[in-house]
Amino acid sequence: MNKVNNATDLIHVQVNGEAKTCLSGTPLPDFLEQISLNPKLIAVEYNGEILTRSLWPATQLSEGDRLEIVTIVGGG
């Protein structure tokens, strides 16, 4: 029997001080796509620590997580 997601599966996270929701256990790269960010052009601080890109796939979001995301902007 397949588990059906419902509202209790939603968690709240902070992204640059703004409240966002996603499903519990969402991998960080999937969440970044959901909020329309290009992973190649950002740096992520996860709960106060700079998160090495190699750890992103193994990082699953939990209730109350805090993300600070900086976008790299090109130009002169």
PDB file with SEQRES, HELIX, SHEET and CRYST1 records, atoms N, CA, C and O in Angstrom:
SEQRES   1 A   76  MET ASN LYS VAL ASN ASN ALA THR ASP LEU ILE HIS VAL          
SEQRES   2 A   76  GLN VAL ASN GLY GLU ALA LYS THR CYS LEU SER GLY THR          
SEQRES   3 A   76  PRO LEU PRO ASP PHE LEU GLU GLN ILE SER LEU ASN PRO          
SEQRES   4 A   76  LYS LEU ILE ALA VAL GLU TYR ASN GLY GLU ILE LEU THR          
SEQRES   5 A   76  ARG SER LEU TRP PRO ALA THR GLN LEU SER GLU GLY ASP          
SEQRES   6 A   76  ARG LEU GLU ILE VAL THR ILE VAL GLY GLY GLY                  
HELIX    1 AA1 ALA A    7  ASP A    9  5                                   3    
HELIX    2 AA2 LEU A   28  GLN A   34  1                                   7    
HELIX    3 AA3 PRO A   39  LEU A   41  5                                   3    
HELIX    4 AA4 ARG A   53  ALA A   58  5                                   6    
SHEET    1 AA1 5 GLU A  18  LEU A  23  0                                        
SHEET    2 AA1 5 LEU A  10  VAL A  15 -1                                        
SHEET    3 AA1 5 ARG A  66  THR A  71  1                                        
SHEET    4 AA1 5 ILE A  42  TYR A  46 -1                                        
SHEET    5 AA1 5 GLU A  49  ILE A  50 -1                                        
CRYST1    1.000    1.000    1.000  90.00  90.00  90.00 P 1           1          
ATOM      1  N   MET A   1       0.837  -1.183   0.000  1.00  0.00           N  
ATOM      2  CA  MET A   1       0.000   0.000   0.000  1.00  0.00           C  
ATOM      3  C   MET A   1       0.882   1.246   0.000  1.00  0.00           C  
ATOM      4  O   MET A   1       1.800   1.359   0.812  1.00  0.00           O  
ATOM      5  N   ASN A   2       0.606   2.177  -0.907  1.00  0.00           N  
ATOM      6  CA  ASN A   2       1.380   3.413  -1.011  1.00  0.00           C  
ATOM      7  C   ASN A   2       0.911   4.431   0.003  1.00  0.00           C  
ATOM      8  O   ASN A   2      -0.284   4.575   0.261  1.00  0.00           O  
ATOM      9  N   LYS A   3       1.868   5.131   0.571  1.00  0.00           N  
ATOM     10  CA  LYS A   3       1.533   6.198   1.512  1.00  0.00           C  
ATOM     11  C   LYS A   3       1.077   7.419   0.725  1.00  0.00           C  
ATOM     12  O   LYS A   3       1.707   7.791  -0.265  1.00  0.00           O  
ATOM     13  N   VAL A   4       0.012   8.028   1.150  1.00  0.00           N  
ATOM     14  CA  VAL A   4      -0.494   9.233   0.502  1.00  0.00           C  
ATOM     15  C   VAL A   4      -0.026  10.433   1.308  1.00  0.00           C  
ATOM     16  O   VAL A   4      -0.235  10.500   2.519  1.00  0.00           O  
ATOM     17  N   ASN A   5       0.616  11.389   0.619  1.00  0.00           N  
ATOM     18  CA  ASN A   5       1.053  12.608   1.303  1.00  0.00           C  
ATOM     19  C   ASN A   5      -0.161  13.448   1.647  1.00  0.00           C  
ATOM     20  O   ASN A   5      -1.116  13.530   0.874  1.00  0.00           O  
ATOM     21  N   ASN A   6      -0.115  14.070   2.818  1.00  0.00           N  
ATOM     22  CA  ASN A   6      -1.184  14.986   3.201  1.00  0.00           C  
ATOM     23  C   ASN A   6      -0.570  16.184   3.892  1.00  0.00           C  
ATOM     24  O   ASN A   6       0.654  16.303   3.960  1.00  0.00           O  
ATOM     25  N   ALA A   7      -1.395  17.064   4.398  1.00  0.00           N  
ATOM     26  CA  ALA A   7      -0.916  18.317   4.982  1.00  0.00           C  
ATOM     27  C   ALA A   7       0.045  18.088   6.140  1.00  0.00           C  
ATOM     28  O   ALA A   7       0.888  18.945   6.408  1.00  0.00           O  
ATOM     29  N   THR A   8      -0.054  16.956   6.837  1.00  0.00           N  
ATOM     30  CA  THR A   8       0.845  16.718   7.962  1.00  0.00           C  
ATOM     31  C   THR A   8       2.268  16.418   7.505  1.00  0.00           C  
ATOM     32  O   THR A   8       3.197  16.452   8.313  1.00  0.00           O  
ATOM     33  N   ASP A   9       2.450  16.123   6.208  1.00  0.00           N  
ATOM     34  CA  ASP A   9       3.782  15.887   5.672  1.00  0.00           C  
ATOM     35  C   ASP A   9       4.510  17.191   5.339  1.00  0.00           C  
ATOM     36  O   ASP A   9       5.711  17.176   5.066  1.00  0.00           O  
ATOM     37  N   LEU A  10       3.786  18.330   5.361  1.00  0.00           N  
ATOM     38  CA  LEU A  10       4.398  19.609   5.038  1.00  0.00           C  
ATOM     39  C   LEU A  10       5.186  20.132   6.228  1.00  0.00           C  
ATOM     40  O   LEU A  10       4.762  20.019   7.378  1.00  0.00           O  
ATOM     41  N   ILE A  11       6.344  20.705   5.923  1.00  0.00           N  
ATOM     42  CA  ILE A  11       7.164  21.323   6.959  1.00  0.00           C  
ATOM     43  C   ILE A  11       7.391  22.786   6.589  1.00  0.00           C  
ATOM     44  O   ILE A  11       7.179  23.194   5.447  1.00  0.00           O  
ATOM     45  N   HIS A  12       7.820  23.555   7.564  1.00  0.00           N  
ATOM     46  CA  HIS A  12       8.113  24.965   7.362  1.00  0.00           C  
ATOM     47  C   HIS A  12       9.615  25.180   7.497  1.00  0.00           C  
ATOM     48  O   HIS A  12      10.236  24.737   8.463  1.00  0.00           O  
ATOM     49  N   VAL A  13      10.184  25.866   6.519  1.00  0.00           N  
ATOM     50  CA  VAL A  13      11.601  26.223   6.544  1.00  0.00           C  
ATOM     51  C   VAL A  13      11.707  27.726   6.274  1.00  0.00           C  
ATOM     52  O   VAL A  13      10.798  28.338   5.714  1.00  0.00           O  
ATOM     53  N   GLN A  14      12.829  28.298   6.683  1.00  0.00           N  
ATOM     54  CA  GLN A  14      13.092  29.714   6.429  1.00  0.00           C  
ATOM     55  C   GLN A  14      14.131  29.819   5.318  1.00  0.00           C  
ATOM     56  O   GLN A  14      15.182  29.181   5.381  1.00  0.00           O  
ATOM     57  N   VAL A  15      13.834  30.621   4.306  1.00  0.00           N  
ATOM     58  CA  VAL A  15      14.772  30.859   3.209  1.00  0.00           C  
ATOM     59  C   VAL A  15      15.013  32.360   3.141  1.00  0.00           C  
ATOM     60  O   VAL A  15      14.125  33.125   2.765  1.00  0.00           O  
ATOM     61  N   ASN A  16      16.222  32.774   3.509  1.00  0.00           N  
ATOM     62  CA  ASN A  16      16.561  34.197   3.556  1.00  0.00           C  
ATOM     63  C   ASN A  16      15.521  34.975   4.364  1.00  0.00           C  
ATOM     64  O   ASN A  16      15.127  36.081   3.994  1.00  0.00           O  
ATOM     65  N   GLY A  17      15.085  34.374   5.478  1.00  0.00           N  
ATOM     66  CA  GLY A  17      14.137  35.017   6.376  1.00  0.00           C  
ATOM     67  C   GLY A  17      12.680  34.900   5.970  1.00  0.00           C  
ATOM     68  O   GLY A  17      11.802  35.395   6.677  1.00  0.00           O  
ATOM     69  N   GLU A  18      12.407  34.258   4.851  1.00  0.00           N  
ATOM     70  CA  GLU A  18      11.041  34.110   4.360  1.00  0.00           C  
ATOM     71  C   GLU A  18      10.547  32.685   4.595  1.00  0.00           C  
ATOM     72  O   GLU A  18      11.263  31.721   4.326  1.00  0.00           O  
ATOM     73  N   ALA A  19       9.330  32.560   5.092  1.00  0.00           N  
ATOM     74  CA  ALA A  19       8.758  31.239   5.352  1.00  0.00           C  
ATOM     75  C   ALA A  19       8.411  30.541   4.040  1.00  0.00           C  
ATOM     76  O   ALA A  19       7.805  31.135   3.148  1.00  0.00           O  
ATOM     77  N   LYS A  20       8.804  29.278   3.935  1.00  0.00           N  
ATOM     78  CA  LYS A  20       8.473  28.429   2.786  1.00  0.00           C  
ATOM     79  C   LYS A  20       7.992  27.093   3.333  1.00  0.00           C  
ATOM     80  O   LYS A  20       8.266  26.756   4.485  1.00  0.00           O  
ATOM     81  N   THR A  21       7.277  26.334   2.516  1.00  0.00           N  
ATOM     82  CA  THR A  21       6.869  24.985   2.899  1.00  0.00           C  
ATOM     83  C   THR A  21       7.332  24.002   1.838  1.00  0.00           C  
ATOM     84  O   THR A  21       7.498  24.348   0.668  1.00  0.00           O  
ATOM     85  N   CYS A  22       7.536  22.766   2.279  1.00  0.00           N  
ATOM     86  CA  CYS A  22       7.856  21.671   1.371  1.00  0.00           C  
ATOM     87  C   CYS A  22       7.511  20.370   2.092  1.00  0.00           C  
ATOM     88  O   CYS A  22       7.137  20.384   3.265  1.00  0.00           O  
ATOM     89  N   LEU A  23       7.633  19.285   1.409  1.00  0.00           N  
ATOM     90  CA  LEU A  23       7.395  17.987   2.035  1.00  0.00           C  
ATOM     91  C   LEU A  23       8.563  17.617   2.932  1.00  0.00           C  
ATOM     92  O   LEU A  23       9.716  17.894   2.602  1.00  0.00           O  
ATOM     93  N   SER A  24       8.275  17.005   4.039  1.00  0.00           N  
ATOM     94  CA  SER A  24       9.309  16.542   4.960  1.00  0.00           C  
ATOM     95  C   SER A  24      10.261  15.601   4.232  1.00  0.00           C  
ATOM     96  O   SER A  24       9.825  14.716   3.495  1.00  0.00           O  
ATOM     97  N   GLY A  25      11.558  15.794   4.441  1.00  0.00           N  
ATOM     98  CA  GLY A  25      12.552  14.924   3.829  1.00  0.00           C  
ATOM     99  C   GLY A  25      12.925  15.284   2.406  1.00  0.00           C  
ATOM    100  O   GLY A  25      13.647  14.531   1.752  1.00  0.00           O  
ATOM    101  N   THR A  26      12.445  16.430   1.905  1.00  0.00           N  
ATOM    102  CA  THR A  26      12.796  16.850   0.554  1.00  0.00           C  
ATOM    103  C   THR A  26      14.303  17.064   0.465  1.00  0.00           C  
ATOM    104  O   THR A  26      14.861  17.795   1.284  1.00  0.00           O  
ATOM    105  N   PRO A  27      14.981  16.447  -0.509  1.00  0.00           N  
ATOM    106  CA  PRO A  27      16.415  16.695  -0.681  1.00  0.00           C  
ATOM    107  C   PRO A  27      16.650  18.157  -1.084  1.00  0.00           C  
ATOM    108  O   PRO A  27      15.862  18.737  -1.830  1.00  0.00           O  
ATOM    109  N   LEU A  28      17.726  18.731  -0.589  1.00  0.00           N  
ATOM    110  CA  LEU A  28      18.017  20.133  -0.860  1.00  0.00           C  
ATOM    111  C   LEU A  28      17.989  20.475  -2.351  1.00  0.00           C  
ATOM    112  O   LEU A  28      17.369  21.476  -2.712  1.00  0.00           O  
ATOM    113  N   PRO A  29      18.631  19.696  -3.246  1.00  0.00           N  
ATOM    114  CA  PRO A  29      18.587  20.066  -4.667  1.00  0.00           C  
ATOM    115  C   PRO A  29      17.155  20.133  -5.224  1.00  0.00           C  
ATOM    116  O   PRO A  29      16.851  20.995  -6.049  1.00  0.00           O  
ATOM    117  N   ASP A  30      16.291  19.238  -4.780  1.00  0.00           N  
ATOM    118  CA  ASP A  30      14.900  19.247  -5.238  1.00  0.00           C  
ATOM    119  C   ASP A  30      14.193  20.515  -4.749  1.00  0.00           C  
ATOM    120  O   ASP A  30      13.437  21.137  -5.496  1.00  0.00           O  
ATOM    121  N   PHE A  31      14.440  20.892  -3.501  1.00  0.00           N  
ATOM    122  CA  PHE A  31      13.827  22.095  -2.951  1.00  0.00           C  
ATOM    123  C   PHE A  31      14.290  23.337  -3.715  1.00  0.00           C  
ATOM    124  O   PHE A  31      13.489  24.222  -4.014  1.00  0.00           O  
ATOM    125  N   LEU A  32      15.576  23.397  -4.025  1.00  0.00           N  
ATOM    126  CA  LEU A  32      16.095  24.547  -4.765  1.00  0.00           C  
ATOM    127  C   LEU A  32      15.418  24.670  -6.126  1.00  0.00           C  
ATOM    128  O   LEU A  32      15.107  25.774  -6.572  1.00  0.00           O  
ATOM    129  N   GLU A  33      15.190  23.535  -6.785  1.00  0.00           N  
ATOM    130  CA  GLU A  33      14.451  23.545  -8.052  1.00  0.00           C  
ATOM    131  C   GLU A  33      13.029  24.023  -7.844  1.00  0.00           C  
ATOM    132  O   GLU A  33      12.508  24.794  -8.649  1.00  0.00           O  
ATOM    133  N   GLN A  34      12.391  23.569  -6.762  1.00  0.00           N  
ATOM    134  CA  GLN A  34      11.004  23.951  -6.482  1.00  0.00           C  
ATOM    135  C   GLN A  34      10.856  25.465  -6.307  1.00  0.00           C  
ATOM    136  O   GLN A  34       9.819  26.035  -6.646  1.00  0.00           O  
ATOM    137  N   ILE A  35      11.890  26.105  -5.781  1.00  0.00           N  
ATOM    138  CA  ILE A  35      11.802  27.555  -5.597  1.00  0.00           C  
ATOM    139  C   ILE A  35      12.522  28.302  -6.730  1.00  0.00           C  
ATOM    140  O   ILE A  35      12.884  29.470  -6.592  1.00  0.00           O  
ATOM    141  N   SER A  36      12.717  27.600  -7.846  1.00  0.00           N  
ATOM    142  CA  SER A  36      13.220  28.183  -9.103  1.00  0.00           C  
ATOM    143  C   SER A  36      14.623  28.775  -9.014  1.00  0.00           C  
ATOM    144  O   SER A  36      14.889  29.837  -9.577  1.00  0.00           O  
ATOM    145  N   LEU A  37      15.518  28.088  -8.308  1.00  0.00           N  
ATOM    146  CA  LEU A  37      16.907  28.531  -8.248  1.00  0.00           C  
ATOM    147  C   LEU A  37      17.789  27.576  -9.038  1.00  0.00           C  
ATOM    148  O   LEU A  37      17.577  26.363  -9.025  1.00  0.00           O  
ATOM    149  N   ASN A  38      18.768  28.128  -9.718  1.00  0.00           N  
ATOM    150  CA  ASN A  38      19.729  27.326 -10.470  1.00  0.00           C  
ATOM    151  C   ASN A  38      20.847  26.924  -9.511  1.00  0.00           C  
ATOM    152  O   ASN A  38      21.617  27.785  -9.086  1.00  0.00           O  
ATOM    153  N   PRO A  39      20.960  25.648  -9.160  1.00  0.00           N  
ATOM    154  CA  PRO A  39      21.969  25.208  -8.196  1.00  0.00           C  
ATOM    155  C   PRO A  39      23.404  25.569  -8.582  1.00  0.00           C  
ATOM    156  O   PRO A  39      24.268  25.661  -7.710  1.00  0.00           O  
ATOM    157  N   LYS A  40      23.667  25.771  -9.859  1.00  0.00           N  
ATOM    158  CA  LYS A  40      25.020  26.094 -10.299  1.00  0.00           C  
ATOM    159  C   LYS A  40      25.411  27.533  -9.972  1.00  0.00           C  
ATOM    160  O   LYS A  40      26.589  27.886 -10.019  1.00  0.00           O  
ATOM    161  N   LEU A  41      24.423  28.359  -9.641  1.00  0.00           N  
ATOM    162  CA  LEU A  41      24.690  29.780  -9.447  1.00  0.00           C  
ATOM    163  C   LEU A  41      24.445  30.264  -8.023  1.00  0.00           C  
ATOM    164  O   LEU A  41      24.254  31.459  -7.798  1.00  0.00           O  
ATOM    165  N   ILE A  42      24.450  29.342  -7.058  1.00  0.00           N  
ATOM    166  CA  ILE A  42      24.163  29.748  -5.680  1.00  0.00           C  
ATOM    167  C   ILE A  42      25.119  29.111  -4.685  1.00  0.00           C  
ATOM    168  O   ILE A  42      25.772  28.107  -4.969  1.00  0.00           O  
ATOM    169  N   ALA A  43      25.178  29.718  -3.526  1.00  0.00           N  
ATOM    170  CA  ALA A  43      25.858  29.143  -2.356  1.00  0.00           C  
ATOM    171  C   ALA A  43      24.797  29.042  -1.267  1.00  0.00           C  
ATOM    172  O   ALA A  43      23.911  29.892  -1.177  1.00  0.00           O  
ATOM    173  N   VAL A  44      24.889  27.999  -0.436  1.00  0.00           N  
ATOM    174  CA  VAL A  44      23.865  27.745   0.574  1.00  0.00           C  
ATOM    175  C   VAL A  44      24.480  27.645   1.962  1.00  0.00           C  
ATOM    176  O   VAL A  44      25.447  26.917   2.187  1.00  0.00           O  
ATOM    177  N   GLU A  45      23.890  28.398   2.888  1.00  0.00           N  
ATOM    178  CA  GLU A  45      24.185  28.239   4.309  1.00  0.00           C  
ATOM    179  C   GLU A  45      22.994  27.504   4.907  1.00  0.00           C  
ATOM    180  O   GLU A  45      21.849  27.932   4.758  1.00  0.00           O  
ATOM    181  N   TYR A  46      23.271  26.397   5.580  1.00  0.00           N  
ATOM    182  CA  TYR A  46      22.225  25.515   6.117  1.00  0.00           C  
ATOM    183  C   TYR A  46      22.345  25.492   7.631  1.00  0.00           C  
ATOM    184  O   TYR A  46      23.316  24.966   8.176  1.00  0.00           O  
ATOM    185  N   ASN A  47      21.361  26.061   8.307  1.00  0.00           N  
ATOM    186  CA  ASN A  47      21.353  26.131   9.770  1.00  0.00           C  
ATOM    187  C   ASN A  47      22.657  26.705  10.325  1.00  0.00           C  
ATOM    188  O   ASN A  47      23.221  26.191  11.291  1.00  0.00           O  
ATOM    189  N   GLY A  48      23.123  27.791   9.686  1.00  0.00           N  
ATOM    190  CA  GLY A  48      24.288  28.505  10.187  1.00  0.00           C  
ATOM    191  C   GLY A  48      25.634  28.031   9.689  1.00  0.00           C  
ATOM    192  O   GLY A  48      26.661  28.593  10.070  1.00  0.00           O  
ATOM    193  N   GLU A  49      25.659  27.004   8.840  1.00  0.00           N  
ATOM    194  CA  GLU A  49      26.925  26.466   8.331  1.00  0.00           C  
ATOM    195  C   GLU A  49      26.909  26.485   6.807  1.00  0.00           C  
ATOM    196  O   GLU A  49      25.916  26.114   6.181  1.00  0.00           O  
ATOM    197  N   ILE A  50      28.032  26.928   6.213  1.00  0.00           N  
ATOM    198  CA  ILE A  50      28.144  26.854   4.749  1.00  0.00           C  
ATOM    199  C   ILE A  50      28.129  25.377   4.374  1.00  0.00           C  
ATOM    200  O   ILE A  50      28.900  24.582   4.912  1.00  0.00           O  
ATOM    201  N   LEU A  51      27.252  25.021   3.451  1.00  0.00           N  
ATOM    202  CA  LEU A  51      27.083  23.624   3.079  1.00  0.00           C  
ATOM    203  C   LEU A  51      27.830  23.336   1.786  1.00  0.00           C  
ATOM    204  O   LEU A  51      27.503  23.892   0.738  1.00  0.00           O  
ATOM    205  N   THR A  52      28.827  22.472   1.859  1.00  0.00           N  
ATOM    206  CA  THR A  52      29.589  22.069   0.679  1.00  0.00           C  
ATOM    207  C   THR A  52      28.646  21.424  -0.337  1.00  0.00           C  
ATOM    208  O   THR A  52      27.804  20.595   0.008  1.00  0.00           O  
ATOM    209  N   ARG A  53      28.807  21.819  -1.575  1.00  0.00           N  
ATOM    210  CA  ARG A  53      27.926  21.327  -2.651  1.00  0.00           C  
ATOM    211  C   ARG A  53      27.846  19.800  -2.695  1.00  0.00           C  
ATOM    212  O   ARG A  53      26.798  19.253  -3.038  1.00  0.00           O  
ATOM    213  N   SER A  54      28.921  19.110  -2.358  1.00  0.00           N  
ATOM    214  CA  SER A  54      28.912  17.644  -2.400  1.00  0.00           C  
ATOM    215  C   SER A  54      27.941  17.051  -1.368  1.00  0.00           C  
ATOM    216  O   SER A  54      27.526  15.900  -1.501  1.00  0.00           O  
ATOM    217  N   LEU A  55      27.582  17.828  -0.348  1.00  0.00           N  
ATOM    218  CA  LEU A  55      26.649  17.347   0.679  1.00  0.00           C  
ATOM    219  C   LEU A  55      25.187  17.644   0.357  1.00  0.00           C  
ATOM    220  O   LEU A  55      24.295  17.140   1.039  1.00  0.00           O  
ATOM    221  N   TRP A  56      24.931  18.440  -0.656  1.00  0.00           N  
ATOM    222  CA  TRP A  56      23.561  18.818  -0.973  1.00  0.00           C  
ATOM    223  C   TRP A  56      22.640  17.622  -1.198  1.00  0.00           C  
ATOM    224  O   TRP A  56      21.555  17.592  -0.617  1.00  0.00           O  
ATOM    225  N   PRO A  57      23.021  16.625  -2.022  1.00  0.00           N  
ATOM    226  CA  PRO A  57      22.095  15.518  -2.284  1.00  0.00           C  
ATOM    227  C   PRO A  57      21.699  14.737  -1.029  1.00  0.00           C  
ATOM    228  O   PRO A  57      20.589  14.209  -0.957  1.00  0.00           O  
ATOM    229  N   ALA A  58      22.591  14.660  -0.045  1.00  0.00           N  
ATOM    230  CA  ALA A  58      22.308  13.899   1.175  1.00  0.00           C  
ATOM    231  C   ALA A  58      21.588  14.740   2.228  1.00  0.00           C  
ATOM    232  O   ALA A  58      21.205  14.220   3.276  1.00  0.00           O  
ATOM    233  N   THR A  59      21.399  16.039   1.961  1.00  0.00           N  
ATOM    234  CA  THR A  59      20.760  16.929   2.927  1.00  0.00           C  
ATOM    235  C   THR A  59      19.256  16.945   2.686  1.00  0.00           C  
ATOM    236  O   THR A  59      18.786  17.416   1.650  1.00  0.00           O  
ATOM    237  N   GLN A  60      18.509  16.423   3.655  1.00  0.00           N  
ATOM    238  CA  GLN A  60      17.055  16.403   3.568  1.00  0.00           C  
ATOM    239  C   GLN A  60      16.497  17.433   4.540  1.00  0.00           C  
ATOM    240  O   GLN A  60      16.911  17.503   5.697  1.00  0.00           O  
ATOM    241  N   LEU A  61      15.548  18.231   4.053  1.00  0.00           N  
ATOM    242  CA  LEU A  61      15.012  19.314   4.867  1.00  0.00           C  
ATOM    243  C   LEU A  61      14.084  18.793   5.955  1.00  0.00           C  
ATOM    244  O   LEU A  61      13.329  17.840   5.764  1.00  0.00           O  
ATOM    245  N   SER A  62      14.172  19.461   7.110  1.00  0.00           N  
ATOM    246  CA  SER A  62      13.358  19.122   8.281  1.00  0.00           C  
ATOM    247  C   SER A  62      12.676  20.381   8.797  1.00  0.00           C  
ATOM    248  O   SER A  62      13.088  21.497   8.481  1.00  0.00           O  
ATOM    249  N   GLU A  63      11.648  20.194   9.579  1.00  0.00           N  
ATOM    250  CA  GLU A  63      10.905  21.306  10.181  1.00  0.00           C  
ATOM    251  C   GLU A  63      11.853  22.282  10.870  1.00  0.00           C  
ATOM    252  O   GLU A  63      12.695  21.884  11.675  1.00  0.00           O  
ATOM    253  N   GLY A  64      11.705  23.567  10.542  1.00  0.00           N  
ATOM    254  CA  GLY A  64      12.478  24.608  11.204  1.00  0.00           C  
ATOM    255  C   GLY A  64      13.859  24.875  10.635  1.00  0.00           C  
ATOM    256  O   GLY A  64      14.566  25.747  11.141  1.00  0.00           O  
ATOM    257  N   ASP A  65      14.269  24.150   9.592  1.00  0.00           N  
ATOM    258  CA  ASP A  65      15.578  24.412   8.999  1.00  0.00           C  
ATOM    259  C   ASP A  65      15.632  25.852   8.498  1.00  0.00           C  
ATOM    260  O   ASP A  65      14.622  26.428   8.092  1.00  0.00           O  
ATOM    261  N   ARG A  66      16.844  26.421   8.537  1.00  0.00           N  
ATOM    262  CA  ARG A  66      17.074  27.786   8.067  1.00  0.00           C  
ATOM    263  C   ARG A  66      18.103  27.764   6.947  1.00  0.00           C  
ATOM    264  O   ARG A  66      19.210  27.252   7.114  1.00  0.00           O  
ATOM    265  N   LEU A  67      17.728  28.319   5.816  1.00  0.00           N  
ATOM    266  CA  LEU A  67      18.623  28.413   4.670  1.00  0.00           C  
ATOM    267  C   LEU A  67      18.881  29.882   4.359  1.00  0.00           C  
ATOM    268  O   LEU A  67      17.955  30.693   4.316  1.00  0.00           O  
ATOM    269  N   GLU A  68      20.135  30.207   4.145  1.00  0.00           N  
ATOM    270  CA  GLU A  68      20.508  31.513   3.592  1.00  0.00           C  
ATOM    271  C   GLU A  68      21.135  31.193   2.252  1.00  0.00           C  
ATOM    272  O   GLU A  68      22.107  30.443   2.166  1.00  0.00           O  
ATOM    273  N   ILE A  69      20.566  31.771   1.207  1.00  0.00           N  
ATOM    274  CA  ILE A  69      20.993  31.459  -0.147  1.00  0.00           C  
ATOM    275  C   ILE A  69      21.501  32.727  -0.805  1.00  0.00           C  
ATOM    276  O   ILE A  69      20.816  33.750  -0.812  1.00  0.00           O  
ATOM    277  N   VAL A  70      22.707  32.657  -1.360  1.00  0.00           N  
ATOM    278  CA  VAL A  70      23.306  33.771  -2.067  1.00  0.00           C  
ATOM    279  C   VAL A  70      23.416  33.385  -3.532  1.00  0.00           C  
ATOM    280  O   VAL A  70      23.938  32.323  -3.871  1.00  0.00           O  
ATOM    281  N   THR A  71      22.914  34.268  -4.402  1.00  0.00           N  
ATOM    282  CA  THR A  71      22.984  34.038  -5.839  1.00  0.00           C  
ATOM    283  C   THR A  71      24.204  34.740  -6.404  1.00  0.00           C  
ATOM    284  O   THR A  71      24.469  35.898  -6.082  1.00  0.00           O  
ATOM    285  N   ILE A  72      24.937  34.045  -7.240  1.00  0.00           N  
ATOM    286  CA  ILE A  72      26.093  34.616  -7.906  1.00  0.00           C  
ATOM    287  C   ILE A  72      25.601  35.385  -9.129  1.00  0.00           C  
ATOM    288  O   ILE A  72      24.886  34.845  -9.973  1.00  0.00           O  
ATOM    289  N   VAL A  73      25.995  36.655  -9.208  1.00  0.00           N  
ATOM    290  CA  VAL A  73      25.569  37.495 -10.314  1.00  0.00           C  
ATOM    291  C   VAL A  73      26.793  37.894 -11.127  1.00  0.00           C  
ATOM    292  O   VAL A  73      27.768  38.414 -10.584  1.00  0.00           O  
ATOM    293  N   GLY A  74      26.736  37.649 -12.423  1.00  0.00           N  
ATOM    294  CA  GLY A  74      27.846  38.018 -13.287  1.00  0.00           C  
ATOM    295  C   GLY A  74      27.695  39.452 -13.776  1.00  0.00           C  
ATOM    296  O   GLY A  74      26.642  40.068 -13.612  1.00  0.00           O  
ATOM    297  N   GLY A  75      28.717  39.955 -14.354  1.00  0.00           N  
ATOM    298  CA  GLY A  75      28.655  41.308 -14.906  1.00  0.00           C  
ATOM    299  C   GLY A  75      29.774  42.156 -14.365  1.00  0.00           C  
ATOM    300  O   GLY A  75      30.618  41.688 -13.601  1.00  0.00           O  
ATOM    301  N   GLY A  76      29.774  43.403 -14.766  1.00  0.00           N  
ATOM    302  CA  GLY A  76      30.865  44.254 -14.346  1.00  0.00           C  
ATOM    303  C   GLY A  76      30.458  45.575 -13.923  1.00  0.00           C  
ATOM    304  O   GLY A  76      31.300  46.389 -13.543  1.00  0.00           O  
TER     305      GLY A  76                                                      
END                                                                             
